[in-house]
Structure formats: C-alpha cells, structure tokens
Amino acid sequence: MVAARGLLRRRDREHAGRFLVEGAQAVREALSCGSVLELFVTERAATRHPELLSPPGVRVSLITERAGAGLSETATPQGIVAVCATLGRPAVDATGGTRLVAVLAGVADPGNAGAVIRVADAAGAGAVLFAGDTVDPHNGKCVRASTGSLFHLALGVEPDPQRAIAACRQAGLQILAADAGTGRDLDDVVDAGTLAAPTAWLFGNEAHGLERELLALADHAVAVPLHGRAESLNLAAAAAVCLYASARAHRRPRSCRTNHLRSGQN
C-alpha cells in the first residue's frame, strides 16, 4: 500500500515504471489490455463489480474505505484502484503503421490531455504523443479524463518535440499544426483534399499555443473556424474538430477522394 500510494507522485511513477488507474471503467480497460499488476478494492466496490475481481495472474487486495481514499485524488473515491505498468514508449515506436496521430506539445492541463486521448481514440487515431514540456500522461487526472482510452492506442513520450515531429515524418505522416493565429481555415483545408493524407496533428499549450520553431516544421498551420461569437475553443474541443475532420477524410471512398482532388485542381 505504501509503495502504491507513492505513485500519486510523478517522480515515484517514473522511478517505479508504474502508475495508478482509478475507477471501474478504466480498470476494466486496463485488465482487458493485460496492463494490471495489482488491484486494490474496497468491500463496497467488490460488491458492485464482482466481474473485476478474478483477473488471472493479478494480486487482488481487499482494503478499507480509508485506505481506498488514500489511493485516490478524487472527492468521491470509487474504491477500486489498479497498479499498472507505464505505457509510454519512444515516439518512433508509437507512430509506426498509423494514419492519424495527435501530438501534444507543451500542453499543461492533465484534464485537457486526457480528454484529447479520449477524442483521439474515438476518432480512430493510432497514437498520441506527449512531446516536450507536456504534462505526465500517467498523471491521475489525465488517466481519469481518458476514461480508459489510453489503453486503446499507442502512447508516445518524447522530451524533444522536434524529434517527435521527425518520428511522424519517418512514419509517412504530414504535419498539420492547429494554430488559430496563423492557420488556413480548416474548411479550406478540407475542401482542398489535404486531409486525405496520413496526418499528425500538432496541438500546443492552452494559453500560448505552439512555439514558432514547431510551427515552422509543420506542412501547414490550420485554424478551426469560429462561425459564431465565441472567442475561442478549448484544446479538447479544437482537437476533436481537427481529428474528426481527418477521420472523415480517411474514411471516404477512394473514388470520392480522387474526384475531389481532381475537381480542386481545375
């Protein structure tokens, strides 16, 4: 229990190569992917979720409500917490064989980062890369916000954002930077057929956006159009619009994409 409680701290997670997953849905996804090393359950949670209590090869410990609260960062602990092996891998390993990737560069809020993982999973992306000075993907709030989606796709961690971009290029992906200030209108990019190509979307810090040197490495900067009076979109909402635009382009019949590109050239 003491070692598990230490995983609430980033330095302990990095040292141990383990992190905590809280809640029945997230634990269920972790179990299905074989990532769980140990499971802590209160009597109340055990009664509610008996189907989660017999995972092969996983030690299950019954704990008190007080102990469960000690493993939780939420106001209302669910009473079920798994210890899992960390998921981060080098960017070059995470990007292979996928047509859609989200790259988070300098994203500070763990709730936003987790929401983008969830959106990327829903849109059919193959990977999310955490690049540069970005929040720890194993942060408890990030894990909870992903609602188990971090177990469904490749999770890349790269301290150098330029190397993350290079890994995407090596995987055959074009780089599109989401930038409200300098970008072409997303509708125009869609109409031009640009999104039909395998793509890595680059998203920056919530307050300051992307650094200039990263924008310079992108093939195109793209802005989500605001048709109403809203001042802006938050990171997760903008990421959802961009990733789903790519997902739609990738799923159109090839003949439609070809005709669309030809009409755009006339």
N, C-alpha and C positions, 0 to 999 in steps of 0.2 A: 504493500500500500504506500509506503514512504517513497519508494522509487517511482511509482505511478504518479503520485501527487507532484513530484518534481517535474514531470513532463508538462505541467502547466507553464513552465518557463522555457523560453526559446533555447537558451544555452544548454539546458539539460536534454531537450529534444535532439539537438544537433550532436551532442556528445553520445547519447544512447542510440541514436538512429531509430527512435520510436516516438509515437505521438498518441494522443487520446482522441477517441471518437465517441461522442455522446449522443444518446437518443436511439430509439428502436429502429427508425428507418435507416439512419446512417450505419448503425451496427449491422443491420441486415445486409446492406450492400457490401460492407467490409467482409462479412462472413462469406458471401457468395463469391468474392474475389480471392478468398484464401489469405487475406492480409492480417487476420486477427491472431495475436499471440497469447492474449489473456483477456478474460472477461470478468467484470465486476458487476454484480446485480443485487439490488435490494429485494427483500421479500415481496414488497408491493409490485415491483417491476417484473419479478419472476412469475407472479400470478397473472399479470397482464400479457406477458409474452413468453409463454412456455415453449413455443416453437424455436426460440433462440438459445435455449439452454443446453443443448447437446451437440455442439459442434465438434466434429472429430479432431482430436489432437490439440484441443484448446482447453486450457485450465479455466474452470469457472469457479469463482469465489462468491459466496453469499456475504453481503456486507450490510451494515446498519444504515439507516437513513442519514445519520450524521456523517458517516464515512462517505456515503454517496455524494453528499453536499460538498465534502472536501475535495472531491474529484471534478466538481462542476464549476463552471464560471457563469452559470445562469441563475436567475432569481428563483426559478421553479425547476429544480433538477428532475430529470426523468427516471433516475435510479438505475440506468444501465450504461456502462462505460466500457469500451474496448481499448486495449493497448494494441497498437498496430505498428508494423514496420513502416518507416517513412517511405514515401513514394517518389520523391524527386530523383530525376536522372539527368545526365547531360543533355543539353538541347539537341545535339546532333543525333542522339539516340531516340529522343522523343518525337522528332519530326518525320522520320522515315515512313514512306508509304501512306501519307495522309494528304488530302486535298484542301483541308481547311484547318487553320491554326490561329489561335488568339495569343498574342504576345503582350504581356503586361510589363511596362517599363516605368518604374517609379511610382506605381500605384501604392498608396499608403494605407487605405482603409481596408481591414480584413473582410468586412461585410461586403464591400464592393467586389473585392477579389473573389470571394466565394460565390457571389451572385453571377459573376462572369463565367466561372467554371460551370455553373448550372446552366446558363444560357448556351455556352459553347457545346455542352453535352446535348442539350435539347435540339440545337441546330445541326447536330451531326458532325461537329468538329472532331478531329482525331487527337488534338493535343492543345494544352495551354502551357505557355512558357512564362515563368516568373524571371524577369531579366533585370539586372542592375539592383538598385536600392529599392526593391519592392518588398512588401510585407511577406512574412513567412507563410507559405501555403498550408503549413501544418498548424498554424495558429487556431485556437479553438473556435473563435468567431468565424473565421474563414471556412473551417471544416463544417460548422453548422449551417452556414449560409449556402454551402454547396449541396446540402441535403443528400449526400451520398454520391453525387456526380463525380467527385474527384477520383472515385474508384472505377469509373467507366471510360476514362480517356488517359492518355499519356500526360504525365506532369513533369515538365522540364524546369530545371533550376539552373540559371546561368548568371554568375556575378557580373559578367561583361555584356551589356545589351548589344553591342556591336557583334560579338560572337554569336549571340542568339539570332540576330538577323542573318549572319553568314550561314548559320546552320539551316535556316529556312531556304536561303538561296540554293544551298547544296542539295536540298530536298526537292528542288524544282518549283518552288513557290514564288510568285510575285509578292512584293511587299507593298501593302496599302496602309498608309498612316491616317488614322482618324484624327483630323485637326479642323476645328471649326473656323480658325482664323485664316488659314491659307489654302484650304482644300477646295477642290472642284465639287460641285453639287453631286451628292450621291445619285440623284435621279439621272443626271447626265452620264455618270459612270455606268449605271445600269443600262441606259439606252445605247451606249457605245459598245456594249458587249464585253467590257473589261472583266466583269466578274465571272465570266465563264471559265477563266483560267484558274488553276490551283492557287490559293491565296493564303498569305499570312497577314492578318490584321494587327496593326500595331496601335496599342492604346497607352496613353500617358497618364501622368499624375492628375488627380482630380482637380487640383487648384491651378497648376501651372502648365498642364499639357505635356507635350513631348519636347525634349531638348532639340535644339536646332540641328546638331550633328546627326541625330537619329532621323529627323525629318529629311535631311539631305540624302540619307541612304535609301529612302523609300522610292518606289517607282512612281507612285502618285500619292498626293495628300488628298483626302476626301472629307467633305463636310456633310453631316446629316442636315437636310433642310428643315427649317422651322417654319411651317406654314401658318401657325397661329401666333399668339402674342407671348408665348413662353420665352423666357430669357435664354434658357439652355436646357439640355438633357443631362441627367446624371450619367456617370460612367456606365453602369449596368444597362441602362435604357439605350444609350448610344451603341453599346456593344451588341445588344440584341438586334437593333435595326440593321447594323452592318453585317453581322454574321448570318442573319436570316436572308438578307439580300444575296449573299454569296451562296447560301444553301439552295435558294430558289433557282439561281442561275445554274448551279451544278446539276440540278435535278430536271431541268428542261430537256426534252428530247433533243438529241444531237442535231436533227434536221432543222429544228426551230432555231437553235443557236447559230447554225451555219447561215440560214436565211437572214437571221437578224444581223449578223456581222456583215453580210453582203449588202443589205439594204443601207447599213450605216456607212458603207464605203462609197455609195453612189452620191 
